Amino acid sequence: MGTTIEIDADLYERLQGHCEEGESIEEFIEELVTMYETDGAFMQEGYSE
């Protein structure tokens, strides 16, 4: 059984803009969490330590 979370309409639209065609918000968030767990942080283009 899944858990339901509420997000505002603006965040939903932003997430939709990052999803690939046919990808759900849930799949996109799962991919983000997997990346975070693997790398320990989100990497941004042009970012350097």
N, C-alpha and C positions, 0 to 999 in steps of 0.2 A: 504494500500500500504506500502511495506517495504522500508527500507533504505539500500543502498548498501555501504559497507565499503571495503577498500582494505587492505589486509595484505600480508606481504612478504611470500615467499614459505617456509622459515624455520619455521616461526610461525605457518603457516597452518599445516605443518607436526607435530609440537609439539602438537597442538590442536588435530589433528587426533589420536595421540598416547594416549590421555587421554579419548577419546570417547569410550563408550561401543559399542559393536557390534550392528549395525543398528541405532546408534545415530548420528544425524547430528551435524555439528559444531554449527549451530544456536541453537539447543537444549542444547548442552553443555554450550554455553555461557549464555543462559537463566537460566540454573541451577546455574551457578556461580554467576550471578547477584542476583538471588533470595536468595542464601546463604548469600551474602554480605549484602543485605537489611535486612535480618532476624537477622543475628548475628552482623552486624556492622563492621565486619572485617573477613578476611579469616584466618582460623586456620590451623596451620601446625603441623604435628606430632612432638612431642618433644618440642614444643614451650611452654614456661611458662612466665608469667609476673612477 
